[in-house]
Amino acid sequence: GVTKTHNLAFQECEELQAVFDTQHCSSRLCAPARVLAEAVVHFPLTLAEVTLGTGPGGKISLRNYVEDEAEPSKTMVTELCLAEDEFQSVAVSPGSHITFCLKEFRGLLTFAEASNLPLTIHFDEPGRPVIFTLDDTVLEVHLVLATLSDLESPSQAPLTNGVSHLPAPPDDFADDLESYMAALETSTCEEGPSSPTFPLRTPQPAQSHPEGEEEEDDDEEDEEGAVPGTPPHKKFRSLFFGLVSPLGGPGPAPTQEVLAEDSDGEC
C-alpha cells in the first residue's frame, strides 16, 4: 500500500479574552452576509482598511480608507452605497463612521455566507472596537476588531485642546537666579568651610586664671588640636591667641586681640 505522511506546523499562542458589551453600542446594522460580500468584492485585495459610515438619505456607505497625507488628486477612491431596505435592521447615529481591517472582514463574510446566517454589526465612535456577531441555535460567533481613532472627532477634541501649556518664565528670572547664587557663594566664603571633626563654636573671651590652670587649659587645647581633621578658622584663631598670650600676665580685654608680646621693660 501507499503511506502518506502529513507534517503540520503550528505555533503556540496565548488565549485572549476580549471585553465587550454590545448593549452599550450606539449603532447597529444587520444584513444578509451575501449583500455585504457582494459589496466588498469591488475593493482590491491589497486594500488594508475600509470605512463603514452613514450617508445622506439613510444610505450605508463602504469606502476605501485614504490617509490624510495622501493627495486627493492622485488617490483612487472606491465607494459603494447600500440602501436602507437592503438591511434587515438599521439603527445608526447620523454621521457615524468607523474604519477597520478589510482582510478579517472578508474572512468573516465567507464563513457567514457559507453558514447562511445574517451578520450583525455593533459599533460606536471611531477608536472604539466594532463587534460582528452571528447567532444561531447551535452557533454563536463574536468577532471583535479594533477601529482607527479619528483625531477630529468631538470625543478626541477635548483631550487635545485641554492640554495645559505652562507660561514661559519671565526674562528677569535668570538674572534673579544668578544674583541669588552669587549671594549664596559669597556668604559661604565668608563663613568658611565647616569642619567634619570639630563643631562650629565661637571663641570665648580670655579670662585671668592662675598659672597652673592656664597651662592645663593650653595642654588640653593642644591635645584637641592634634585630632586629625580640618578645624574651622575660628578654632585656629582661638588656639593661636591662647598660646602667644603671656602665662603670668593678665588676660586681654574681651574686645581686644593681642597680636604680639609686650616688649621688655629694660629696652
N, C-alpha and C positions, 0 to 999 in steps of 0.2 A: 504494500500500500504506500501511499504518499503521506508524509507527515509534514504539516505546516507549523511553522514557529512564528509567533507574533510577538514582537518586542514593543511594549507600550511604555513610553516615558511619561513620568508625572512629576509634579513639583508640589511639595508640601506647602500649605498656606494656612494662616490663622483665620478662623471664622469670625466675622464681624457682624454684630447685631445693630442694624440701623434703628434709630429712634425717630419715629414719625407719627403723625396723627392726621388722618385725612379729614377729620371733622372740623379742624381749625383752618382748612384751606378755603380761601375766599372764592376761588374759581373752580369750576368742574365741567368737564366735557366727556361725553360718552358717544362713541360712534362705532360702527362695524369695522373690524380690522381691515377688511378689504378696501374700504373707502380711503383709509389713511395709507395703506400700502400702495395703492394706485397713485396717490399724491406724491409720495417720496420717490417714485420711480424717475421723475423728471430731474432730480438732482444728481449731479455727478457722484461717482463712487469715492472720489478723493475729497469730497466736502467733509469737513470735520464737525461743524456745528450748524444747527438750523434754529431759526427763530419762529416760535409759535405765538401769535398775537391776535387781537381783535381789530377789525377794520370798520369802516363806516357801513351803516346799514345792518349791523349784526353779523357781518361775514367773519369767518375764521381764516386767517392767512398763514401760510407757511413760506418762509423766505430764507434764503441762504444768508448766513451771518457775514457781515462786512465790518472789518475793523475800522476804527475812526481815522487811523493814519492813512488808509488807502485813499487814492484819488478817485472820486466818483466817475470821472470821465473815462478812466481806464479799468474799471471794475465791472464785471458782468454780474447782473443781479437777476435771480430767478425767484419769482413769487407766484404762488398759487392761492387762490381764494376759494373757499368752500362755503356754500350757502348754509344757512342755519337749519334748513329742512333735511340736510344730509346727515345730521346728527340725531341720535335718539334723545338726548337731553343736553341743553346748553344753559349754564348758569355761570357767567363770567362777569368780571368787573370791566366797565368801559375803559378802553385804552390799555389794558393789561397785556403784557408780553413777557416771554421767557426765552432764554437761549440755552440749549442743551446739546449733548453729543448725538450725532445722527447715526453713528455706527451701531450703538447699543439699541437705538430706537428701531432700526431696521431689523435687527435680530428678534426683538420682541414682537414686531408686527408679523414676521414669518411664523413664529410659534403660535401667535393668536389666530392667524388666518388658518393654519392647519388644524387648530382646535375648534374653529368656527365659534369663537367667543367674542363678544363685544369688548372693546378696550375703553377703560375709564381713565381720564387724566385729571389728577388733582394738583393744582399749583396755586401759588400765592404771588408774591412780588419777586422781582429779579434778585438773585442771590440766595433765595430760599429753595430747598430741594423740591423737585417735581416727583410725583408718585404715580406710577402706572399700575393699575390693578386689573386682574382677570378673576371673575367669580363664577364658580360652577358648583354643582352639588358634590362633586368628588375632587375638585381642583380649586386652589386659591393661590394666586400669584401676586406678589408685590415687588415692583422694581422701583428703586429709589435712585434718582440721578441728580447730580449737582447742576446748578444753573449759574450762568455768568452774572455777576453783580453789575448793576447799572449805576455808574457814578453820578449820573444826572437825575436819578430818581429822588422823590421827595424824602424818602426814608434815609437816604445817604447824605442829603444836603446838610442837615443839622450837624452831623458828625464832622463834615468837612469845614463848614463855616463856624462851628462852635469852638474851634481850636483857639485858645487864648495866646496872643503874642505878647511877650514881655516888652515893655517900653525900653528904648535904648537909654543907657546911662548918660547923664549929663557930661558936658565936656570938662567941667572942673572937678569931676570925680577923681580922675587920675592925679590931678595936682594935689588934692586934699590927701590922697593916699600917700603920695611921695612925701608931703610935709609931715604926716604922722609917722612914717617910717624913719625920717631923719631925726625927728624929736626923740623917738624911742631909742635910736642908736646913740644919740648924744647923752641921754640920761643914763644909759647903760655904761658908757665910758666913764662918766663922772663918778658913778658909784663903785666901779672896779669890779673885777670878776669875783664871783662867790667861791668860797673855799670848800672843797669836798671834805676837809678834815676838821677845821675849826668853825664854829658858828660865828656869825657876824655879831660882834659886841662893840659897843662904844667904849673908848678908853676912860677909865676912872681918873679923876684928878689926884695928883700925887699928894700924899699926906705924910706928916713927920712921924716917924716911928723910931724906936730905939735901934741902935746899930745892929744888934743881933737879929732882931726881927726883920730888918730890911735886907740883910744878907740872905736869910732864909727865903724871903719872897723872891729875891733875884735868882736864887738857885732853882726855885720851883718854876719860874718863868723860863729859865734856860732849859729845863727838862721838857716843858711844854713845847718850846720852840724846836727841840730836837726831833719831834714827831714828824715823819715824812709827810709831805704834802705841800700845798701852796696856800699859806695863810693869807688873809686879806691884808691890804695895805695898812689899815688902822692897827692891826696887831703888831706889825713890824715897827710902826712908829712908837707904839707903847713900850715895846721891849727896848728900842734904841734909846729913848729918853730916860728909861728907868736905869739903864746901865751906865750912862755917862753922867748921871747926877752924882754929886759927892755923897759919900756914905755917911759922913758925920754931920754935914751941914743941913740947914733947914730945907725942906722941900719947896719947890717952886709954887708960885701962886696958881690957883686953879685956872686962870685965864691966860697964863704966860707959858711959853715954851722955851726951854734953855737949849741953845744951840752950841755953846762952848763952855768950858770950865772957867772959873774965876782965875785971874792972874795972881801970881804970888805977891804978897804984900811987900816983900823986900825990894822987888823991882819997882 
